Amino acid sequence: MTSPIIDSHHHFWDPSSGGDYGWLSGPFEPINRVFEPADLRPALQKNGVTGTVLVQTWNDLGETWDFIRTAEATDFVAGVVGWVDLTDPKLGQTLSELKSSREGKWLVGVRHLIQTESDPNWLLRADVKAGLLVVQASGLVYDLVPNLPQLPSCITTTQTFPEMRFVLDHISKPEIRNRGFDEWAVLIRQFRGQRNHVWCKLSGMVTEANWQSWTPQDLKPYVHEVLDVFGTDRCMFGTDWPVCLVAASYDRVVEALQECLKDLSSAERERIFGLNAVEAYRLPGFQERKA
C-alpha cells in the first residue's frame, strides 16, 4: 500500500464571518478573501496529498465546531486542531461535548494563539496548566504556536507534561529573512531528549523568509537543524496554506521541502510527508473517503 501524504497544517477562513482577521491587511491583503475546500482541492490532487489537518485561525470555540463539521463533509480533511479555552473551569465538559458529537472523531488536537498574548509565559500560568491537564486526559494533541519570545515557555511546558503529545508548529517561526538562525537554534536544541512526545512541523518557513527572493537554500539550515534535534520520526510536512501564498504557491512549498529532504532515504521521507502526522494526531480513517 502506498504511504499517505498528509499536509499537517492548513486553514480555511471567511473574513466576513466576524472572526479576528484584522491581520489580513497590508502585505497580507492578497489573501484577504474566502478560502474553502474547493480552493485547496486542486493543489492536493496535483501533489498527491492523501489527507490534511485543518487548523484553527482564531481563538473561538464556534470555529472549532465549524471545522469538525467541515471535516465531516470534506473527504480530504483527516483531522482538526481546534481551539478551546484552557482557563475555562468547564473545559472538561466542553471537550466531552465536542468529542461525543457526531463529528467529534475529527477533533485530534487543540491550540491557542499564544503569540497574541502580552505575557510570553502565558503557558506557564496555573490556570493554563490546569487546562493542559484536562486536554491531556482527553487524549488530544496540544499544538504549540510560538514566536521566539514564547519558545522558552513551550520548552518548559513540554518538560512539565512528559505524558502529553505536543506538536511544535512552523519550527517556532525563526526570523529566516533576518538570518536569525543562531538565537533560534540555541532554544530549539533544548527539545533534545523529548522525541517520545514532541513532534515538529516543517511548515510556515516561506513566510518567515524573504517573500520575494527566498530559495530552498535559505530554508535548508533550519530544516536540517530540526531534523537533527527531533529526528526524522518526529518531523512532519505542512504547508500553512493559504498563509503561504503571500510568499509561494502550494506547489513551490512542496518542492522546497522536497529539495531540503532529498538526501534522506525514501523511508525517512515517507515518515515526514505523512506517517508521522498519522502517528502524532492518530488520524481517524485518513485513507477513507467520507460521505
C-alpha positions as CSV (number, residue, x, y, z in Angstrom):
1,M,0.0,0.0,0.0
2,T,1.3,3.5,-0.9
3,S,2.2,5.6,2.1
4,P,-0.1,8.5,2.8
5,I,0.9,12.1,2.1
6,I,-0.5,14.3,4.8
7,D,-0.5,18.1,4.8
8,S,-0.3,18.6,8.6
9,H,-1.2,22.3,8.7
10,H,-3.6,24.4,6.7
11,H,-6.5,26.7,7.2
12,F,-9.9,27.8,5.8
13,W,-11.4,31.2,6.6
14,D,-14.0,33.7,5.7
15,P,-13.0,37.2,6.7
16,S,-16.6,38.4,6.6
17,S,-17.6,35.8,9.3
18,G,-16.9,38.1,12.2
19,G,-13.6,36.4,13.1
20,D,-10.4,38.1,14.2
21,Y,-8.9,38.6,10.8
22,G,-7.6,42.1,11.2
23,W,-4.1,40.9,10.3
24,L,-5.3,40.2,6.7
25,S,-4.2,43.7,5.7
26,G,-1.1,45.4,4.4
27,P,1.2,42.8,2.9
28,F,-1.4,40.1,3.7
29,E,-4.2,41.8,1.8
30,P,-3.8,39.4,-1.2
31,I,-5.2,36.6,0.9
32,N,-8.0,38.6,2.5
33,R,-10.7,36.6,0.9
34,V,-12.7,33.3,1.5
35,F,-10.7,30.1,1.4
36,E,-12.7,26.9,1.4
37,P,-12.2,23.2,0.5
38,A,-12.8,23.7,-3.2
39,D,-9.9,26.2,-3.4
40,L,-7.4,23.7,-1.9
41,R,-8.5,20.5,-3.6
42,P,-6.7,21.1,-7.0
43,A,-3.4,21.6,-5.3
44,L,-3.8,18.5,-3.2
45,Q,-4.7,16.4,-6.2
46,K,-1.7,17.7,-8.2
47,N,0.7,16.9,-5.3
48,G,-0.8,13.6,-4.4
49,V,-1.8,14.7,-0.9
50,T,-3.9,12.0,0.7
51,G,-5.3,14.0,3.6
52,T,-4.9,17.2,5.6
53,V,-5.1,18.6,9.1
54,L,-7.3,21.7,9.3
55,V,-6.0,24.1,12.0
56,Q,-7.8,26.9,13.9
57,T,-7.3,30.5,12.8
58,W,-8.5,32.5,15.8
59,N,-9.4,31.8,19.4
60,D,-13.0,30.9,19.1
61,L,-15.0,27.8,20.1
62,G,-17.5,28.4,17.4
63,E,-14.8,27.9,14.7
64,T,-13.9,24.6,16.3
65,W,-17.4,23.3,15.9
66,D,-17.5,24.7,12.3
67,F,-14.2,22.9,11.5
68,I,-15.2,19.5,12.7
69,R,-18.4,19.8,10.7
70,T,-16.3,20.8,7.7
71,A,-14.1,17.7,8.3
72,E,-17.2,15.5,8.3
73,A,-18.3,17.0,5.0
74,T,-14.9,17.1,3.3
75,D,-13.3,13.9,2.0
76,F,-9.7,15.1,2.4
77,V,-9.8,16.6,5.9
78,A,-8.4,13.9,8.1
79,G,-8.3,15.8,11.4
80,V,-8.9,19.2,13.0
81,V,-6.8,21.1,15.5
82,G,-9.3,23.4,17.1
83,W,-9.4,26.0,19.9
84,V,-10.7,25.7,23.4
85,D,-10.4,28.0,26.4
86,L,-7.7,26.3,28.6
87,T,-8.7,28.6,31.5
88,D,-12.3,27.7,31.5
89,P,-13.3,25.6,34.6
90,K,-15.8,23.8,32.4
91,L,-13.1,22.8,29.8
92,G,-13.7,19.1,30.5
93,Q,-17.4,19.4,29.7
94,T,-16.6,21.4,26.5
95,L,-14.2,18.7,25.3
96,S,-16.6,15.9,26.1
97,E,-19.4,17.6,24.1
98,L,-17.0,18.1,21.2
99,K,-15.7,14.6,21.2
100,S,-19.1,12.9,21.7
101,S,-20.7,14.9,18.9
102,R,-21.5,13.2,15.6
103,E,-18.4,14.9,14.1
104,G,-16.3,14.7,17.2
105,K,-13.9,12.0,15.9
106,W,-12.3,14.6,13.6
107,L,-11.0,16.7,16.6
108,V,-7.5,15.4,17.0
109,G,-5.9,18.4,18.8
110,V,-6.2,21.9,20.1
111,R,-4.1,25.0,20.3
112,H,-4.1,28.7,21.4
113,L,-2.5,31.6,19.6
114,I,0.0,32.2,22.4
115,Q,1.9,34.7,20.4
116,T,-1.0,37.1,20.7
117,E,-0.8,37.1,24.5
118,S,1.0,40.0,26.1
119,D,2.6,37.6,28.6
120,P,5.3,35.4,26.9
121,N,4.9,33.0,29.8
122,W,1.1,32.6,29.4
123,L,1.5,28.8,29.0
124,L,3.1,28.7,32.5
125,R,0.1,30.2,34.3
126,A,-1.5,27.9,36.9
127,D,-5.0,28.1,35.2
128,V,-3.5,27.3,31.8
129,K,-1.5,24.3,33.2
130,A,-4.7,23.0,34.8
131,G,-6.3,23.2,31.4
132,L,-3.5,21.4,29.7
133,L,-4.0,18.5,32.2
134,V,-7.6,18.3,31.0
135,V,-6.5,18.2,27.4
136,Q,-4.0,15.5,28.3
137,A,-6.7,13.5,29.9
138,S,-8.9,13.8,26.8
139,G,-6.2,12.2,24.7
140,L,-5.8,15.2,22.3
141,V,-2.6,16.7,21.0
142,Y,-1.7,20.2,22.0
143,D,-0.2,22.3,19.2
144,L,2.4,24.9,20.2
145,V,2.4,28.0,18.0
146,P,5.1,30.4,19.4
147,N,7.2,33.2,18.1
148,L,10.7,33.2,19.6
149,P,9.7,35.1,22.8
150,Q,7.2,32.3,23.7
151,L,9.5,29.4,22.8
152,P,11.1,29.1,26.3
153,S,7.7,28.6,27.9
154,C,7.0,25.9,25.3
155,I,10.2,24.1,26.2
156,T,9.2,24.3,29.9
157,T,5.7,23.1,29.2
158,T,6.8,20.0,27.2
159,Q,9.2,19.1,30.0
160,T,6.4,19.5,32.6
161,F,4.0,17.2,30.7
162,P,6.1,14.3,29.5
163,E,3.0,12.1,29.0
164,M,1.3,14.5,26.7
165,R,1.7,14.7,22.9
166,F,2.8,18.1,21.6
167,V,3.3,19.4,18.1
168,L,5.5,22.5,17.5
169,D,4.1,24.5,14.7
170,H,6.2,26.2,12.0
171,I,9.5,25.2,13.6
172,S,8.7,28.0,16.0
173,K,8.9,30.8,13.4
174,P,12.6,31.7,13.3
175,E,13.4,35.0,11.5
176,I,14.8,33.4,8.4
177,R,14.7,36.7,6.5
178,N,17.0,38.3,9.1
179,R,19.4,35.4,9.4
180,G,18.0,34.6,12.8
181,F,19.5,31.1,13.0
182,D,21.8,31.3,16.0
183,E,19.3,32.6,18.5
184,W,16.7,30.2,17.4
185,A,19.0,27.2,17.3
186,V,20.1,27.7,20.9
187,L,16.5,27.3,22.0
188,I,15.3,24.6,19.6
189,R,18.2,22.4,20.7
190,Q,16.6,22.3,24.2
191,F,14.0,19.9,22.8
192,R,16.6,17.2,22.5
193,G,15.6,14.2,24.6
194,Q,11.9,14.9,24.2
195,R,11.4,12.9,21.0
196,N,9.0,10.5,22.6
197,H,6.2,13.1,22.9
198,V,7.1,16.2,20.8
199,W,6.8,16.5,17.1
200,C,7.7,19.4,14.9
201,K,6.1,20.7,11.7
202,L,8.3,21.7,8.8
203,S,5.8,24.4,7.9
204,G,5.4,28.1,7.8
205,M,9.0,28.7,6.8
206,V,8.5,30.6,3.5
207,T,6.6,33.4,5.2
208,E,9.5,33.8,7.7
209,A,11.9,34.1,4.8
210,N,12.2,37.0,2.3
211,W,8.9,36.7,0.4
212,Q,10.3,37.8,-2.9
213,S,13.7,36.2,-3.0
214,W,13.8,33.1,-0.8
215,T,15.2,29.9,-2.1
216,P,15.3,26.3,-0.7
217,Q,18.9,27.0,0.3
218,D,17.6,29.7,2.8
219,L,15.4,27.1,4.5
220,K,17.8,24.1,4.4
221,P,19.9,25.0,7.5
222,Y,16.7,25.3,9.6
223,V,15.2,22.1,8.3
224,H,18.4,20.2,8.9
225,E,18.7,21.6,12.4
226,V,15.2,20.5,13.2
227,L,15.9,17.0,11.8
228,D,19.0,16.8,14.0
229,V,17.0,17.8,17.1
230,F,13.8,15.9,16.6
231,G,14.8,13.1,14.2
232,T,13.1,12.0,11.0
233,D,10.4,10.2,13.0
234,R,9.2,13.3,14.7
235,C,9.1,15.9,11.9
236,M,6.1,16.4,9.6
237,F,5.3,18.2,6.3
238,G,2.9,21.1,6.4
239,T,2.2,24.0,4.0
240,D,0.4,26.6,6.2
241,W,-1.8,27.2,3.1
242,P,-3.3,29.8,2.4
243,V,-0.9,31.9,4.5
244,C,2.0,30.6,2.4
245,L,0.5,32.2,-0.7
246,V,2.0,35.6,0.1
247,A,5.4,34.0,-0.5
248,A,4.9,30.9,-2.6
249,S,2.4,28.7,-4.3
250,Y,1.3,25.4,-2.7
251,D,3.4,23.6,-5.3
252,R,6.5,25.6,-4.6
253,V,6.2,25.0,-0.8
254,V,6.1,21.2,-1.5
255,E,9.0,21.4,-3.9
256,A,11.2,23.4,-1.5
257,L,10.7,20.8,1.3
258,Q,11.4,18.0,-1.2
259,E,14.7,19.8,-2.1
260,C,15.6,20.2,1.6
261,L,15.0,16.5,2.2
262,K,16.4,15.0,-1.0
263,D,19.4,13.3,0.8
264,L,17.1,11.3,3.1
265,S,16.1,7.8,2.4
266,S,12.7,7.1,0.9
267,A,11.5,5.6,4.2
268,E,12.5,8.7,6.1
269,R,10.7,11.0,3.5
270,E,7.6,8.8,3.8
271,R,7.6,9.4,7.5
272,I,8.0,13.1,7.2
273,F,5.5,13.5,4.4
274,G,2.7,11.5,6.0
275,L,3.3,8.7,8.5
276,N,4.5,11.0,11.3
277,A,1.3,13.1,11.1
278,V,-0.8,10.0,11.2
279,E,1.0,8.8,14.3
280,A,1.1,12.1,16.2
281,Y,-2.5,13.0,15.6
282,R,-3.8,9.4,15.4
283,L,-5.8,10.5,12.4
284,P,-9.1,8.6,12.1
285,G,-9.7,6.8,8.8
286,F,-7.5,9.3,6.9
287,Q,-7.4,7.0,3.8
288,E,-11.1,6.6,3.7
289,R,-13.4,8.8,1.6
290,K,-16.0,10.3,3.8
291,A,-19.6,10.7,2.8
